[in-house]
Amino acid sequence: RGVPEAIYVDNGSAFVDSWLLRACASLGIKLVHSTPGRPQGRGKIERFFRTVREQFLIELSTPGRAPIADLAELNRLFTAWVETEYHQRPHSATDMAPLARWRHQLPSPLPTPSPAALREAFLWSEHRTVTKTATVSLHNNVYQVDQVLVGRKVELVFDPFDMTDIEVRHHARSYGLAVAFRIGRHSHPKARPEHVAIDAPPVGIDYLNLIGAVHADTLGDRVNYAALTRDPDHQQPEQDQEPQR
């Protein structure tokens, strides 16, 4: 729903990770961390978690319900619950549904990033010093770079799920793609690809899968986030191309 002005998070490892910092900086989002040792500052978030436990997680333990297969299925059902139930039900303090209240205060126009800006935000980067032989190493991979960069500290920008091609930058200037000299691994050690879950056969009345189906009908096709990391000039074979929203 557009680019937020800021996001408010705690100090967990996922929220101080350099990849999140880079994404926020790239999109102009202010990253705000709560004060350690002061839970009062996270009151609204903790109250939401209580609602999640009482209204969503309890459904997962319903007798006779098939267990969650994996994290992808849990994310799918949770998103469906938030969009179909939580965002649509009037809030006791405001007498308005959260989504309706948010839309009432929307800026015009809604700030949305360009595909190029979004792709840049989800790339990862690391810094390396170029060796005398004009090479850099990145997680068991060795790449050849421009000779002019020998002895200089450069930024290596890459798709964490495909490290075959990396872009070399120095002082915000691009020096093109490095030439892969030796590839020991194709994805970053911290990158974990998402897999589409195979739904378990329903047992009785499954409340969460029912709202999941409603949410899927509302959204239509999923957003292809993996495509955002691809080169926009790269054309796929016709049989691989899919319409995206």
C-alpha positions in Angstrom: 0.0 0.0 0.0 2.8 2.4 -0.8 6.0 3.5 0.9 5.6 4.4 4.6 7.3 7.4 6.1 8.7 5.3 8.9 8.6 1.8 10.4 8.7 1.2 14.1 10.4 -2.0 15.3 12.1 -3.5 18.2 15.8 -4.5 18.4 15.6 -8.1 17.3 18.3 -9.3 14.9 16.0 -9.2 11.9 15.4 -5.5 12.5 19.0 -4.4 12.8 20.2 -6.4 9.8 22.1 -4.5 7.2 19.7 -5.7 4.4 16.8 -4.0 6.1 18.8 -0.9 6.7 19.7 -0.8 3.0 16.2 -1.3 1.8 14.8 1.5 4.0 17.5 3.9 3.0 16.9 3.1 -0.7 13.2 3.8 -0.4 13.5 6.8 1.9 11.9 5.1 4.9 12.9 6.1 8.4 13.8 3.1 10.5 12.9 3.7 14.2 13.9 1.2 16.9 12.1 1.1 20.3 14.1 2.0 23.4 15.5 -1.2 25.0 14.1 -2.0 28.4 11.0 0.2 27.9 8.0 -2.0 26.9 5.6 0.9 27.2 6.8 2.2 23.9 5.6 -1.0 22.2 2.1 -1.1 23.8 0.2 -0.9 20.5 2.3 -3.6 19.0 1.9 -5.9 22.0 -1.9 -5.3 22.0 -2.0 -6.4 18.4 0.0 -9.6 19.3 -2.6 -10.3 22.0 -5.3 -10.1 19.4 -3.3 -12.4 17.1 -3.0 -15.0 19.9 -6.7 -14.8 20.9 -8.2 -14.8 17.4 -5.7 -16.3 14.9 -3.3 -18.7 16.7 -6.1 -20.3 18.6 -7.6 -21.4 15.4 -4.4 -23.3 14.5 -4.9 -25.6 17.5 -8.6 -26.4 16.7 -9.2 -30.1 17.3 -9.2 -32.1 14.1 -7.5 -29.4 12.1 -4.6 -30.5 9.9 -1.2 -29.1 11.2 0.5 -26.2 9.4 2.8 -27.6 6.7 5.4 -24.9 6.8 6.1 -21.2 7.2 4.8 -20.3 3.7 1.3 -21.7 4.7 1.4 -19.9 8.0 2.2 -16.6 6.3 -0.6 -17.2 3.7 -3.2 -17.8 6.4 -2.1 -15.0 8.6 -2.2 -12.5 5.7 -5.7 -13.7 4.8 -6.9 -13.3 8.4 -5.4 -9.7 8.7 -6.9 -8.6 5.4 -10.3 -10.3 5.6 -11.0 -10.1 9.3 -8.8 -7.8 11.3 -8.7 -4.9 8.9 -12.5 -5.1 8.1 -13.8 -5.2 11.7 -14.7 -1.9 13.5 -12.2 -1.1 16.2 -13.6 -0.6 19.7 -11.7 2.7 20.3 -12.4 4.4 16.9 -15.6 2.8 15.8 -14.0 2.4 12.4 -12.5 -0.6 10.6 -8.6 -0.1 10.6 -8.4 -0.3 6.8 -11.2 2.2 6.3 -9.7 4.6 8.9 -6.3 4.4 7.2 -7.8 5.0 3.7 -9.6 8.1 5.1 -6.2 9.7 6.0 -4.4 8.7 2.8 -2.1 11.2 1.2 -2.8 12.0 -2.5 -1.2 10.6 -4.5 -0.2 7.5 -2.7 3.6 7.2 -2.6 4.6 4.2 -4.6 8.1 3.2 -5.8 8.9 2.6 -9.4 9.8 -1.0 -10.4 13.4 0.0 -10.7 13.5 1.6 -7.2 11.8 -1.5 -5.7 14.2 -3.8 -7.4 17.2 -1.8 -6.1 15.7 -1.8 -2.6 15.6 -5.6 -2.4 19.2 -6.1 -3.7 21.9 -6.8 -1.1 25.4 -5.4 -1.0 28.7 -6.0 0.7 32.0 -4.1 0.5 35.3 -5.7 -0.5 38.8 -4.4 -1.3 40.0 -5.2 -4.8 43.2 -7.3 -4.9 46.3 -6.7 -6.9 45.0 -9.1 -9.5 41.8 -7.1 -9.9 39.6 -9.7 -8.2 37.2 -9.7 -5.3 35.9 -12.7 -3.2 32.4 -13.0 -2.0 31.3 -16.1 -0.1 33.5 -18.6 -1.9 33.0 -16.9 -5.2 35.8 -15.0 -7.1 35.0 -12.3 -9.6 37.2 -10.2 -12.0 36.6 -6.5 -11.9 37.9 -3.4 -13.7 41.7 -3.0 -13.3 41.2 0.7 -12.4 39.7 -0.5 -9.1 42.8 -2.3 -7.8 43.4 -1.5 -4.1 40.1 0.3 -3.8 37.1 -0.6 -1.5 34.1 -1.3 -3.7 30.5 -2.1 -3.1 29.2 -5.4 -4.6 25.5 -5.3 -5.3 23.7 -8.6 -6.0 20.6 -10.6 -5.9 20.9 -12.8 -2.8 19.2 -15.7 -4.6 21.5 -15.6 -7.6 25.1 -14.5 -7.1 26.3 -15.4 -10.5 26.1 -11.8 -11.6 27.1 -8.9 -9.3 27.4 -5.2 -10.0 30.5 -3.3 -8.9 30.1 0.3 -7.6 32.7 2.8 -6.3 31.6 6.1 -4.8 28.0 5.5 -6.1 29.3 5.0 -9.6 28.7 1.7 -11.4 31.6 -0.1 -13.0 29.3 -2.7 -14.6 29.0 -6.4 -13.9 31.9 -8.4 -12.5 33.1 -11.4 -14.5 32.5 -14.6 -12.5 35.9 -16.4 -12.2 34.9 -19.1 -9.8 31.4 -19.8 -8.4 31.4 -21.8 -5.2 27.8 -21.0 -4.3 24.9 -19.5 -6.2 22.9 -17.9 -3.3 23.9 -16.0 -0.2 24.2 -18.1 3.0 21.4 -16.0 4.7 19.0 -16.2 1.7 16.2 -18.6 2.2 13.9 -19.0 -0.8 10.1 -19.2 -0.2 8.3 -22.3 -1.4 4.6 -22.5 -2.1 3.0 -24.7 0.4 0.8 -27.7 -0.6 -2.5 -27.3 1.3 -3.3 -30.3 3.5 -6.7 -31.9 2.9 -9.4 -30.1 4.9 -10.7 -31.8 8.1 -14.2 -30.6 9.0 -14.8 -26.9 8.9 -11.5 -25.0 8.7 -12.0 -21.4 9.5 -8.6 -20.2 8.5 -8.6 -21.9 5.1 -12.1 -20.5 4.5 -10.9 -16.9 4.9 -7.7 -17.8 3.0 -9.9 -18.7 0.0 -11.8 -15.5 0.3 -8.6 -13.5 0.5 -7.1 -15.3 -2.5 -10.3 -14.5 -4.5 -10.0 -10.9 -3.6 -6.3 -10.5 -4.6 -6.4 -12.6 -7.8 -2.9 -13.4 -8.9 -0.1 -13.0 -6.4 2.6 -10.3 -6.8 5.7 -11.9 -8.3 8.3 -10.6 -5.9 11.0 -12.8 -7.4 10.6 -10.9 -10.7 11.5 -7.7 -9.0 15.1 -8.8 -8.6 15.5 -9.6 -12.3 17.0 -7.3 -14.9 14.0 -5.4 -16.4 15.7 -5.5 -19.8 16.1 -9.3 -19.7 13.4 -11.0 -21.7 12.2 -14.5 -20.6 11.1 -17.1 -23.1 7.4 -16.8 -23.9 6.5 -20.0 -22.1 8.0 -18.6 -18.8 6.3 -15.3 -18.9 3.4 -14.7 -16.6 1.1 -11.7 -16.2 2.0 -9.8 -13.1 0.2 -7.3 -11.0 
